[in-house]
Amino acid sequence: MKIGLVSPYVYPLPGGVTQHVRYLYENLRLRGHDVRILTSSHGLQRTSEGDVIRLGKGFSMPANGSVGTVTISPRFVSQVRELLERERFDVLHFHEPFVPFLSLVILRESRSVNIGTFHAYGGWSPAYEFGSRAMKRYAERLHGRIAVSAAARHFIDRYFPGDYKVIPNGVDVDRFRRAVPLSRWQDGTQNILFVGRFEPRKGVLDLLKAHRILRREGTEARLLLVGGGPQEREARRYIATRRLGGVEFLGRVSDDEKAQLFRTADVYCSPATGRESFGIVLLEAMAAGAPIVASDIHGYKGVVRRGREALLVPPREPKELAVALGRLLTDRELARTMSANGQVRAEEFSWPRVTAKVDDYYGFVIRRLAAAGSLPPHFSAEVPPSPRASAPVEPSSQPSSEASSEQASEPASVPAPEATADLA
């Protein structure tokens, strides 16, 4: 089939959604599909780069305690109509379909099978609360809906009730498993790693407080902080005013160095305070074999299991965080067990498996439309056959376990997002 992956967040700038789109693109290509990425431009990027097609300009703005993107263009409607008529996609797969304005315009003009994936999770959303009635007509144009976790499904179903298939994010298991630890940080001092954006919901100040407690108790571990953001100045001031040692700010890093840092870590810590729909960094830590201390929040519970791959502690509790970190730093047998459990668990989220579930869901939606005689006009591919009788075919609110075999075609070249702190 010909598939368009629509990302309202500027590709390939850093971010969890753009990483998701990148790996889904690559693995759908491996399964034999013809795939494009539809996104906006940012700065001086070219309109088209191989399979990446850009429409409009993306601008950053605060959203859900972090930073989102709004895309605008004076010629949006004509550009979108020309694009869709030229490309004639069988399937358009929207990631966060209701983010203004790129996704909304494409969804309104689409004559393809429309699938939406919802990544976000949070508390009460004024944008959705007051905009849900206006966007109801857009939601009705979605033929299928995916949520990346039970938390994300719960959040979006509050404003747009319907049937959602839970298909999780994935992880490039081989990249993290093959990575070589960085010798620079292998000097006998144990390493606690944090990767994320320096903002309140990621809990970096709680981690600094926990690190201070550990130091005062005699634990000489080193804290490696990867990323940047609005709280960096406050974090540095906290360290300076308390003369806190053993903290290294590493800034933004490449994909390869990030994988090496996960392999270097004795413990990975994610002290997020909430609004996490999934926790991609937890997958990356597990794939690299790092035992985990993380906040006990809804979005993480579908990724790690308490006491098996991670120690879970209440959010915003530095003392509890320090106790859990200290336990893994001193009980190396427990750390080794969690490391092994995590590597096994990560395999369940490998991108070939996740993409197989997405592809199977495409097939289910298309067969349902075909049976009703309501396939849209731009769908010209063959209707995918039903899966084997032994494999579940009905979408449900729980992640499915079926996987399809991969096809051995090579993906076309596509720019990859840079790795930075904002990957969680």
C-alpha positions in Angstrom: 0.0 0.0 0.0 1.0 3.6 -0.3 1.0 5.2 3.2 1.5 8.7 4.4 2.6 9.3 7.9 1.5 12.7 9.1 3.5 14.4 11.8 2.4 17.8 13.1 5.7 18.0 14.9 8.5 19.1 12.7 10.4 16.1 11.3 13.3 15.4 12.0 13.6 17.7 14.9 13.9 15.9 18.3 10.9 14.5 20.0 9.2 11.2 20.9 6.6 11.5 18.2 9.1 12.2 15.5 11.2 9.2 16.7 8.1 7.1 16.5 7.4 8.2 13.0 11.0 7.6 11.9 11.0 3.9 13.0 7.5 3.3 11.8 8.5 4.6 8.4 11.6 2.4 8.2 9.8 -0.8 9.3 6.7 -0.3 7.1 9.2 0.0 4.2 10.8 -3.2 5.3 7.3 -4.8 5.1 7.0 -3.8 1.5 4.9 -0.6 1.7 5.6 2.7 -0.2 5.8 5.3 2.6 6.1 9.1 2.8 6.4 11.4 5.8 4.2 14.5 5.7 5.4 17.3 8.1 6.1 21.0 8.2 9.4 22.9 7.8 11.3 24.7 10.5 13.9 27.3 9.6 15.7 26.8 6.2 14.7 23.1 5.6 14.0 22.2 2.0 10.4 21.6 0.9 11.1 18.0 0.0 13.9 15.6 1.1 13.4 12.1 -0.4 10.3 10.6 1.2 9.8 13.6 3.5 7.3 16.1 2.2 6.9 19.5 3.9 3.9 21.8 4.1 3.8 25.1 5.9 6.0 26.4 8.7 6.1 25.0 12.2 6.3 27.2 15.3 7.0 26.0 18.9 4.6 26.8 21.7 3.9 25.6 25.3 1.7 22.5 25.4 0.9 19.9 28.2 3.8 21.1 30.4 6.3 20.8 27.5 6.7 22.3 24.0 4.5 21.6 21.1 4.2 22.8 17.5 1.6 24.8 15.5 1.9 24.7 11.7 0.6 27.5 9.5 0.7 28.4 5.8 -1.2 31.0 3.7 -1.7 28.3 1.0 -2.5 25.3 3.2 -5.7 24.2 1.5 -4.4 24.4 -2.1 -1.0 22.8 -1.1 -2.8 19.9 0.6 -5.2 19.3 -2.2 -2.4 19.3 -4.8 -0.3 16.9 -2.7 -3.1 14.4 -2.0 -4.2 14.4 -5.6 -0.6 13.8 -6.7 0.3 11.1 -4.2 -3.1 9.3 -3.9 -2.3 7.6 -0.6 -4.2 4.4 0.3 -3.7 5.1 4.0 -3.0 8.3 5.8 -1.8 7.7 9.4 -2.1 10.8 11.6 0.1 11.1 14.7 -1.8 13.4 17.1 -4.5 14.2 14.5 -6.0 17.2 16.3 -2.8 19.3 16.6 -3.3 22.5 14.5 -3.2 22.9 11.7 -1.3 20.5 9.4 -3.1 17.4 10.5 -6.5 19.0 10.6 -6.3 20.3 7.1 -5.0 17.0 5.7 -7.6 15.1 7.6 -10.4 17.3 6.2 -9.2 17.0 2.6 -8.3 13.3 2.8 -9.9 10.8 0.4 -7.8 7.9 1.9 -8.3 5.5 4.8 -7.6 7.6 7.9 -5.9 6.2 11.0 -5.0 8.3 14.0 -2.5 7.6 16.7 -2.8 9.4 20.0 0.4 9.8 22.0 -0.4 12.4 24.7 -1.5 12.0 28.3 -2.3 14.6 30.8 -4.9 15.9 33.2 -7.7 18.2 32.2 -7.1 19.7 28.8 -8.8 23.1 28.1 -7.9 22.8 24.4 -9.7 19.5 24.1 -12.5 20.4 26.6 -13.5 23.5 24.7 -12.5 22.3 21.2 -13.9 18.8 21.2 -17.3 19.9 19.9 -15.7 21.8 17.1 -13.4 18.9 16.2 -16.0 16.3 16.4 -16.4 16.4 12.6 -12.7 15.8 12.2 -12.8 12.8 14.7 -15.6 11.3 12.6 -13.3 11.2 9.6 -11.0 8.8 11.4 -11.7 5.2 10.3 -9.4 3.8 13.0 -7.9 5.0 16.2 -4.7 3.9 18.0 -3.4 4.9 21.5 0.2 4.2 22.5 -0.9 3.2 26.0 -3.8 2.6 28.3 -3.0 6.1 29.8 -3.2 7.7 26.4 -6.4 5.9 25.5 -8.0 7.0 28.8 -7.0 10.6 28.2 -8.3 10.9 24.6 -11.4 8.8 25.2 -12.5 11.4 27.7 -12.9 14.0 24.9 -13.5 11.8 21.9 -15.2 8.6 22.9 -14.7 5.6 20.6 -12.9 2.3 20.0 -9.1 2.6 20.4 -6.6 -0.1 19.7 -3.6 0.1 22.1 -0.4 -0.4 20.2 2.7 0.7 22.2 5.7 2.7 21.2 8.7 0.7 20.0 12.5 0.6 20.6 15.4 -0.1 18.4 16.7 -3.0 20.5 19.8 -3.8 18.5 21.1 -0.2 18.6 21.1 -0.2 22.4 22.2 -3.8 22.9 25.3 -3.3 20.5 26.4 0.0 22.1 29.8 0.1 23.9 30.0 1.8 27.3 31.9 5.1 27.4 35.3 4.5 29.0 35.4 8.2 30.2 32.8 7.3 32.8 34.1 3.9 33.8 36.5 5.0 36.5 35.1 3.0 39.4 32.4 5.6 40.3 28.9 4.4 39.8 26.7 6.3 37.3 23.1 7.4 37.6 21.8 8.6 34.2 18.9 11.0 33.4 17.8 11.7 29.8 15.1 14.2 29.3 14.0 17.8 28.9 14.8 20.0 31.9 11.2 21.0 32.8 9.0 20.5 35.8 7.2 17.5 34.6 10.4 15.5 34.1 11.4 15.9 37.8 15.1 16.8 37.3 15.1 19.0 40.5 13.7 16.1 42.5 16.6 14.0 41.2 19.1 16.6 42.2 17.6 16.6 45.7 17.8 12.8 45.9 21.4 12.9 44.7 22.2 15.4 47.4 20.7 13.0 50.0 22.8 10.1 48.7 26.0 12.2 48.8 25.3 13.3 52.4 24.8 9.6 53.3 28.2 8.7 51.8 27.2 7.4 48.4 29.8 8.7 45.9 27.7 8.0 42.8 27.9 10.4 39.8 24.8 11.9 38.2 24.9 12.3 34.4 22.3 14.7 33.0 21.5 14.5 29.3 19.4 17.2 27.7 18.5 20.8 28.3 15.5 23.1 28.7 13.9 25.9 30.8 15.0 24.5 34.2 18.7 24.1 33.4 19.6 27.5 34.9 17.6 26.6 38.1 19.3 23.2 38.2 22.8 24.7 37.9 21.9 27.3 40.6 20.7 24.5 43.0 24.1 22.7 42.5 26.1 25.9 43.0 24.3 27.2 46.1 24.6 23.8 47.8 28.0 23.0 46.6 26.7 19.7 45.2 29.4 17.5 43.6 29.3 14.6 41.3 26.9 16.1 38.7 27.8 16.3 35.0 25.7 18.3 32.4 26.2 16.6 29.1 23.8 18.6 27.0 22.3 17.2 23.8 23.9 14.1 22.5 23.8 12.0 19.3 21.8 8.8 19.0 25.0 6.7 19.2 26.3 8.5 22.3 22.9 8.3 24.0 23.0 4.5 23.5 26.5 4.4 24.9 25.4 6.4 28.0 22.6 4.0 28.6 25.1 1.1 28.5 27.4 3.1 30.8 24.7 3.7 33.5 24.6 1.6 36.6 21.1 2.9 37.2 18.7 4.9 34.9 16.4 7.3 36.7 13.2 8.8 35.4 11.6 10.9 38.2 8.8 12.3 36.0 5.9 13.9 37.9 3.1 12.9 35.5 1.6 13.6 32.1 3.7 10.8 30.6 1.7 8.6 28.2 4.3 5.9 27.8 8.0 6.4 28.6 10.2 5.7 25.6 13.3 6.3 27.6 12.4 3.4 29.9 12.4 1.1 26.8 15.8 2.4 25.8 17.2 1.9 29.3 15.8 -1.7 29.3 17.2 -2.5 25.8 20.6 -1.3 27.0 20.4 -3.4 30.2 20.2 -0.6 32.7 18.2 -1.2 35.9 15.6 1.5 36.5 14.2 3.7 39.2 11.1 5.6 38.0 8.1 7.4 39.3 5.0 5.4 40.0 2.8 7.1 37.4 0.1 5.8 35.2 2.0 6.1 31.9 4.9 4.0 33.0 3.0 1.0 34.3 2.5 -0.4 30.8 6.2 -0.4 30.2 7.9 -1.5 33.4 6.6 -3.9 36.1 7.2 -3.1 39.8 10.1 -5.0 41.2 10.9 -6.8 38.0 12.4 -4.2 35.6 12.2 -1.2 37.9 11.8 0.2 41.4 8.8 2.5 41.3 8.5 5.4 43.8 5.9 8.1 44.4 6.5 11.2 42.2 7.9 14.4 43.9 9.4 12.4 46.8 13.2 13.0 46.7 13.7 10.9 49.9 11.9 7.9 48.4 13.9 8.4 45.2 17.2 8.4 47.1 16.3 5.2 49.0 15.5 3.4 45.7 18.6 4.6 44.0 20.7 3.7 46.9 19.2 0.2 47.0 20.1 -0.5 43.3 23.6 1.0 43.7 24.4 -1.2 46.7 22.5 -4.4 45.8 24.3 -5.4 42.6 22.6 -8.8 42.4 19.2 -7.0 42.3 20.5 -4.7 39.7 21.8 -7.6 37.5 18.4 -9.3 37.8 16.5 -6.2 36.8 18.9 -5.7 34.0 18.3 -9.2 32.6 14.5 -8.8 33.1 14.6 -5.5 31.3 16.4 -6.8 28.2 13.8 -9.6 27.9 11.0 -7.1 28.3 12.4 -4.7 25.7 12.1 -7.5 23.0 8.3 -7.3 23.4 8.5 -3.7 22.2 10.9 -4.1 19.2 10.0 -2.1 16.2 9.4 -5.1 13.9 6.8 -6.4 16.4 5.2 -3.0 16.9 5.0 -2.3 13.2 3.5 -5.7 12.6 0.6 -4.8 15.0 0.1 -1.4 13.2 0.1 -3.1 9.8 -2.4 -5.7 11.0 -4.6 -3.0 12.3 -4.5 -1.2 8.9 -5.7 -4.5 7.4 -8.5 -4.8 10.0 -9.8 -1.3 9.3 -9.6 -1.7 5.5 -11.4 -5.0 5.6 -14.2 -3.5 7.7 -14.6 -0.6 5.3 -14.6 -3.0 2.3 -17.2 -5.2 3.9 -19.4 -2.1 4.3 -18.7 -0.9 0.8 -17.3 2.4 2.1 -13.6 2.3 1.0 -12.6 6.0 0.2 -11.9 6.9 -3.5 -8.1 7.1 -3.2 -7.8 3.5 -1.9 -6.6 1.5 -4.8 -4.5 -1.3 -3.2 -5.7 -4.8 -2.8 -7.7 -5.4 0.4 -5.3 -7.2 2.8 -6.3 -10.8 3.5 -7.5 -11.8 7.0 -4.7 -13.0 9.3 -4.2 -16.6 10.1 -7.1 -18.1 12.1 -4.8 -18.5 15.1 -4.0 -14.8 15.3 -6.5 -12.4 17.0 -8.0 -10.0 14.5 -10.4 -7.8 16.4 -9.0 -4.6 17.9 -9.5 -4.3 21.6 -8.4 -1.9 24.4 -5.4 -4.1 25.2 -2.2 -4.5 23.3 -2.3 -7.5 20.9 0.4 -10.0 20.8 0.3 -11.0 17.1 3.2 -10.4 14.9 3.6 -10.7 11.1 6.7 -11.8 9.2 9.0 -9.1 7.9 9.7 -8.6 4.2 13.3 -8.2 3.2 13.2 -4.9 1.2 15.6 -2.1 2.1 14.1 1.2 3.4 14.8 4.4 1.4 16.9 7.1 2.8 15.2 9.4 5.2 16.6 12.0 7.7 16.6 10.7 11.2 15.7 12.8 14.3 18.6 13.9 16.5 18.7 12.4 19.9 18.2 14.9 22.7 16.8 15.2 26.2 13.2 15.5 24.9 12.7 11.9 24.0 10.6 10.7 26.9 
